[in-house]
Amino acid sequence: MIRLIILTLLFAPNLVFAQAIDLPDSSGDAKQFISDDFSIIPPCLRTATAAQSAGISCISESIFFYTSLLLLLIAVGTFVYFLYGAFLYTSAFGDENKIKSAKNIIKFALIGMFIAIFSRFLVNLLIDGLNVTGLN
């Protein structure tokens, strides 16, 4: 019981006091904080004229865009999986089977995070090695 209380206090949220910021205009439009570039469509295909005039560079830009999006989703998924394993480990209460299962989940989540980070590094290395221009 004391272990549960200590773990609860360790993972309890801390109070955070928000600070006021000055908005660029008085309208208070929340959309200004969302990037206009956020879309599931690559920039070279967002408008009809851009799609019609897209060349071979649009293919490489689309590949980079979708691999970046996929790697982001994988990283978020492995982080959630890691948190799930941590929760199972915390709530195992000495049961050896649950602890072993939780350790396996944490181990595989860390391996998944490593693969996602390494994949991003590999994509950037290929882009630099092939001298692809116009990508972020």
Helices and strands as residue ranges (DSSP letters): H 2-11, G 30-33, G 43-45, H 48-52, H 56-90, H 96-129
